[in-house]
């Protein structure tokens, strides 16, 4: 038999419960660990601003699905279908369809690359002298002009008019939006 990756459809919001259940079965039962190798919920981490603080959040690539690496046969198919929270296995007709190995490799490589990149990238490409609105922090709702962009640090310096004078304010990309 050949171990391959399969996409397994889960009940909405139950991806991590399904993953945990399967991982516990793999750890507890040596028979299961011989044909069921790993389960993943592909996610990406991103930074968001909440209440003036940078917070790390996670977003699923494929909501409602987990990826399972296993050897498929009738017995294993029935076992995986009986896992609480699983509704179906992506198939072609009645036969479970394995995912393309090259696509899986690229997906996992892409996820790892994003984990290595810990820079905050702007949602938009900003330009010097462009007008922006500050959406977070003590200068919230002020409008300013971009003076400097630092991609490495994920920071932007904006000239904000305070008491009739332009005052430079350094902010995170996540704290501003285009007008």
CORQUIQUI-V745384 format. One record per pair of residues at least 24 apart in sequence whose ideal C-beta (glycine too) atoms are under 10 Angstrom apart, sorted by sequence separation. I is the first residue (numbers start at 0). J is the second residue. D is the distance in Angstrom with one decimal. If there is no record, write none. Layout:
BEGIN
{{I J D} {I J D}}
END
This chain:
BEGIN
{{14 38 9.6} {40 64 8.1} {41 65 8.7} {71 95 5.5} {124 148 9.4} {131 155 7.9} {133 157 7.2} {143 167 9.1} {148 172 8.7} {14 39 9.8} {15 40 6.2} {40 65 5.3} {41 66 6.5} {64 89 7.9} {71 96 9.7} {125 150 9.7} {132 157 9.9} {141 166 9.8} {143 168 6.8} {14 40 4.7} {39 65 6.8} {40 66 7.6} {69 95 9.5} {71 97 7.2} {131 157 6.4} {133 159 7.3} {14 41 9.7} {15 42 9.7} {38 65 5.6} {39 66 4.8} {121 148 8.2} {130 157 9.4} {141 168 8.1} {143 170 9.0} {14 42 9.1} {38 66 6.9} {39 67 8.1} {69 97 9.5} {129 157 9.6} {131 159 9.9} {138 166 9.2} {37 66 8.6} {38 67 4.9} {39 68 8.1} {68 97 9.7} {121 150 8.1} {127 156 9.9} {37 67 7.6} {38 68 7.4} {68 98 9.6} {120 150 7.7} {125 155 6.4} {128 158 9.4} {138 168 5.8} {145 175 8.3} {7 38 8.2} {9 40 9.1} {36 67 8.4} {37 68 4.8} {38 69 8.7} {67 98 9.9} {119 150 9.5} {137 168 8.9} {2 34 7.9} {4 36 9.5} {35 67 7.1} {36 68 4.4} {37 69 8.6} {66 98 7.2} {118 150 7.4} {121 153 7.7} {125 157 9.7} {136 168 8.6} {138 170 7.7} {143 175 8.2} {0 33 10.0} {2 35 9.0} {3 36 9.9} {4 37 9.1} {35 68 7.8} {36 69 6.3} {118 151 6.9} {119 152 8.5} {120 153 7.1} {142 175 9.8} {0 34 7.3} {2 36 5.7} {4 38 10.0} {35 69 4.7} {36 70 8.3} {118 152 8.1} {119 153 3.3} {121 155 7.7} {136 170 6.6} {141 175 9.9} {2 37 9.4} {4 39 8.7} {34 69 5.9} {35 70 7.9} {68 103 8.6} {118 153 5.6} {119 154 8.6} {133 168 7.6} {135 170 8.1} {136 171 8.5} {139 174 8.5} {34 70 4.4} {117 153 9.4} {134 170 9.6} {135 171 8.1} {138 174 8.4} {142 178 7.0} {33 70 8.3} {34 71 8.6} {66 103 7.3} {133 170 6.6} {138 175 9.7} {31 69 9.5} {34 72 7.9} {135 173 7.1} {136 174 5.4} {131 170 9.1} {134 173 8.4} {135 174 4.4} {136 175 9.6} {34 74 8.7} {35 75 7.2} {66 106 8.3} {134 174 6.2} {135 175 8.3} {34 75 5.4} {38 79 9.7} {66 107 9.1} {133 174 6.1} {134 175 6.4} {135 176 9.6} {132 174 9.9} {133 175 5.6} {134 176 5.3} {35 78 8.0} {131 174 9.5} {132 175 6.7} {133 176 8.4} {15 59 9.4} {21 65 7.9} {25 69 10.0} {31 75 9.0} {34 78 8.8} {35 79 7.5} {38 82 9.6} {131 175 4.4} {132 176 5.5} {14 59 6.5} {34 79 9.9} {61 106 9.4} {131 176 6.5} {132 177 7.8} {21 67 7.0} {60 106 7.5} {129 175 9.9} {131 177 6.0} {132 178 5.7} {12 59 9.8} {14 61 8.6} {17 64 9.7} {18 65 5.6} {31 78 7.6} {125 172 7.7} {130 177 8.2} {131 178 6.4} {14 62 7.5} {17 65 5.5} {18 66 9.5} {21 69 9.4} {30 78 10.0} {129 177 7.3} {130 178 5.0} {14 63 7.1} {16 65 9.9} {18 67 9.1} {60 109 9.1} {123 172 8.8} {129 178 8.3} {12 62 8.3} {13 63 8.6} {14 64 7.1} {15 65 8.7} {17 67 9.1} {60 110 7.7} {121 171 9.5} {122 172 7.3} {125 175 7.8} {11 62 7.4} {12 63 8.3} {14 65 5.3} {121 172 4.0} {122 173 8.0} {126 177 9.8} {11 63 5.7} {13 65 9.1} {119 171 6.5} {120 172 7.1} {121 173 8.3} {123 175 9.4} {125 177 7.6} {8 61 9.6} {9 62 9.3} {10 63 7.8} {119 172 5.6} {120 173 9.9} {122 175 9.6} {123 176 8.0} {124 177 9.7} {9 63 5.9} {24 78 8.8} {118 172 9.7} {119 173 6.5} {121 175 8.5} {122 176 7.9} {123 177 5.6} {6 61 7.3} {8 63 6.1} {9 64 6.6} {121 176 10.0} {122 177 8.8} {7 63 9.8} {8 64 5.9} {9 65 6.0} {121 177 9.8} {6 63 9.9} {7 64 6.5} {8 65 8.6} {21 78 10.0} {6 64 5.2} {7 65 5.2} {21 79 8.0} {24 82 8.1} {5 64 10.0} {6 65 7.9} {7 66 7.4} {5 65 9.4} {6 66 6.1} {7 67 5.3} {5 66 7.2} {6 67 8.1} {21 82 6.2} {4 66 5.5} {5 67 5.2} {7 69 9.5} {17 79 9.8} {20 82 5.9} {41 103 9.6} {55 117 10.0} {4 67 7.0} {5 68 7.9} {20 83 6.3} {21 84 9.8} {3 67 9.4} {4 68 5.2} {5 69 6.6} {20 84 7.2} {21 85 9.0} {39 103 9.5} {3 68 7.1} {4 69 8.3} {17 82 6.1} {19 84 9.9} {20 85 9.1} {41 106 6.2} {2 68 5.7} {3 69 7.4} {5 71 6.8} {16 82 9.7} {17 83 7.5} {18 84 9.5} {41 107 7.8} {43 109 8.8} {44 110 9.6} {53 119 7.9} {2 69 6.4} {3 70 7.7} {16 83 7.6} {17 84 4.4} {39 106 9.4} {43 110 6.7} {2 70 5.2} {3 71 6.8} {16 84 5.5} {17 85 5.9} {39 107 7.9} {41 109 9.0} {42 110 7.6} {45 113 8.8} {0 69 9.4} {1 70 6.6} {2 71 8.8} {15 84 9.6} {41 110 5.9} {44 113 7.3} {0 70 4.0} {1 71 8.5} {13 83 8.2} {14 84 8.2} {43 113 5.3} {44 114 6.9} {0 71 7.8} {5 76 9.4} {13 84 3.9} {39 110 8.9} {42 113 9.6} {43 114 8.4} {46 117 8.8} {48 119 9.8} {0 72 6.8} {7 79 6.6} {12 84 9.3} {13 85 8.4} {42 114 9.9} {46 118 9.4} {47 119 9.8} {7 80 8.8} {9 82 8.8} {10 83 8.9} {11 84 9.8} {13 86 9.3} {44 117 8.9} {46 119 5.1} {5 79 8.0} {9 83 9.7} {10 84 5.1} {45 119 8.6} {46 120 9.4} {0 75 9.0} {7 82 8.2} {9 84 5.1} {10 85 7.9} {11 86 9.6} {45 120 9.3} {8 84 9.9} {9 85 5.7} {10 86 6.1} {7 84 9.6} {8 85 7.1} {9 86 6.5} {7 85 5.6} {8 86 4.9} {9 87 9.1} {7 86 8.6} {8 87 4.6} {7 87 7.6} {8 88 7.2} {6 87 9.6} {7 88 5.3} {8 89 6.7} {6 88 7.4} {7 89 7.4} {53 135 9.9} {5 88 5.7} {6 89 4.2} {52 135 9.2} {5 89 6.7} {6 90 9.5} {51 135 5.9} {52 136 9.9} {5 90 8.8} {50 135 8.3} {51 136 5.3} {48 134 7.9} {49 135 8.5} {50 136 9.9} {51 137 7.9} {48 135 4.7} {7 95 9.1} {47 135 9.9} {48 136 8.1} {51 139 8.7} {6 95 9.2} {5 95 5.7} {6 96 8.3} {5 96 7.6} {6 97 9.2} {3 95 9.1} {5 97 5.8} {6 98 6.1} {3 96 9.5} {4 97 6.3} {5 98 6.6} {3 97 3.7} {4 98 4.5} {2 97 9.4} {3 98 7.3} {4 99 8.7} {1 97 8.4} {3 99 9.7} {4 100 7.3} {3 100 7.4} {6 103 9.9} {4 102 8.9} {4 103 4.8} {3 103 8.9} {4 104 9.6} {53 153 9.4} {4 106 9.4} {4 107 9.6} {46 153 8.2} {53 171 6.8} {54 173 10.0} {53 173 7.2} {53 174 9.5} {48 170 9.7} {48 171 6.8} {51 174 8.5} {48 172 9.4} {49 173 9.8} {46 171 8.3} {48 173 4.3} {46 172 9.2} {47 173 6.5} {48 174 5.9} {46 173 6.5} {45 173 9.6}}
END
